[in-house]
């Protein structure tokens, strides 16, 4: 008796060529049918949804197909008096959507449509005494929010607004026995959190505090026989982990510990040849979230047809070049 | 959205589905609009609670609605919160992985004058019995335990039960790793004076270092884990946890080597950990006189580095040898292995025996192979070198997706062994040739090395950390695959470099060599760069002081 390894089997007729044009068409059309049920139900994350769509279009060199003016106006109407940004009109502000908004406007080099000073104040106000960050005024603490805070401020050139030493101290207190990171001190390691924490430490210039060999091992053990990556032990592979895990490995200088060709095959198999877009695993329904992370993952693997993506901020490198942002990476 | 299978259906089924969704959407949008209108008007009534309840039941990630409910609840007496707890329970039944639901429950519980933490713990027990990997629930449990003062050993027993009955145990082992140091702490080390100064280096979190657990408990833990992976050799979590148990203490931050050269007018300092010498307050005192110094990092890439060289002017009256150094021995520092008591040594030896028996039953089990290697490293790195190399060969075969990892790990161990052997020989001549090296590490240990041989390996580059070899005079690195020389940055004594049969392909790859002032011999035969037109004259122009150039 023994545990079977949880995994998927890739069918022989799964897509094996990269269908960039279909993906661009999928994203360009997404959200135009505003009467779609799933679309409406996901309104609570709309700002992030727009960031996923625009970023993947930019990585494919298709950003011009999106409506910059409409999006700019939308973002402006989502800034609240406190300075924070909400996911959509009528929703409450949150650091998650504040970051997404700044990322979108950075793509367009148009951050100043917002009141930047107020936004910086909003982010500063979310930092707690122990260095952690709440997501909003209701106080949920999570290392995701530490990442969102410093990423936002880094894009705005305002990292001095927070207590960085304390912020670092909190993130490091979330480091676990396996070298990974969780949501809060004592939380289990999870690839999404690891991405946020290594990204945070990169921006904070503290990557030398990571045990790169130990964490790199944990991360490369996410690769399953199918070639796909899971988010933590004994879980199914998911294309979004091609981003969270791969970007983390890139940040800590261990991306070569993954079998690249097997991962590439898995990512390509997650495409939908009919509709365009990527799903979490082969045969499932597609969405913009998995489409971005599939394409971004392929970019990290060196796909020639896709622009280089920055592993810390998940934005095209040329945008960060323009902003003069070069977050540290371990070699 | 995860796990939504794409199903094929007939045109009629499609049409029916479409009508259904249209109806659902209409209801949803009506509810949402009604809620937003009320909120804008500042209404905090029961109808708002009803409406938000309807939407949250099917969409608990709609965070703004939880916010609205909290605003309403703040206006109600806390005895009304019971209904909220019941509502939350039903939400969590439907979707036990919604951040919003768990956070709201925590918020409600904390606001009660007498929260029923036992009930909350019971909720966690039930939730975890359905899915013991639900990290939302584990995090909530940790909050409940903290707020209500549940004893640590009670929680430890809880993990015992879970581990004993389930296969997917990672969350439980993880929880143990956080509980053990609390219940069975190692006696605290006296605070090191260095720690006071390291503003940028906070104390490591208790859970990262198993040496923070007292030895008696550690040995019991080995037994527990061994039972787990002997029952199921494919239970990953146990093997991960075991690696942590075998881990060694992190080194104290301290100076490990100081090198002084009167001739070069230089002082170089190596630390046991990366530091930022500029901000750490590192002082240089000469004959009782503090010196004004500006510490330089070995490579612009590093703000934090183990090695810091500095140029000083030594007064003419300074007599003595042209150079001298002071270095802690690697063995004394217990550099690559933890201190082993007699008990621990004998336990690990019997663990090694058992794992070898398991390997006979499961020769392809990579967890077992890797663990055997780690046990051998802990017991006798030099004595088991041959077996270690053989096991790595097997690992690359049975777990080929991770062969690059095994290559690097094996390289690390071979470098460690060579450094350990250095203890009994010269510290200035260092040979790593023909060791299948895929990468370089521990370069901070090689501050004093004057001659290094890296030939016949699989190196792709000399990384920036190579600049820590501040005393290097001769570099042999023939027969590798080197295409990048980032680490040959301002090596002040470097005279001879041999890079035959590598992958240097562009003139720009050699640019950094101009920063090495004493370089006179350079052998580039067998590199693609030598095929470039006019390469001889290009190189002479780039490196005029290299009089002995072989291409």
Interface residues (C-beta under 8 A of the other chain):
Chain A: X1 X2 X3 X5 X35 X37 X38 X40 X41 X43 X44 X45 X86 X90 X91 X92 X94 X136 X138 X139 X140 X142 X165 X168 X169 X172 X173 X174 X175 X176 X177 X178 X179 X182 X183 X184 X185 X186 X187 X188 X189 X190 X205 X206 X208 X209 X211 X213 X216 X217 X218 X220 X221 X223 X225 X227 X232 X233 X234 X235 X238 X254 X256 X257 X258 X259 X262 X272 X279 X280 X283 X284 X285 X287 X289 X331
Chain B: X1 X2 X3 X4 X5 X6 X21 X22 X24 X25 X28 X29 X32 X36 X39 X40 X59 X61 X62 X63 X64 X66 X67 X70 X99 X103 X107 X133 X135 X138 X139 X142 X167 X168 X170 X171 X174 X175 X177 X178 X199 X200 X201 X202 X204 X205 X207 X208 X210 X232 X233 X234 X235 X236 X237 X240 X241 X244 X274 X301 X303 X304 X400 X401 X402 X404 X405 X408 X409 X412 X463 X464 X465 X486
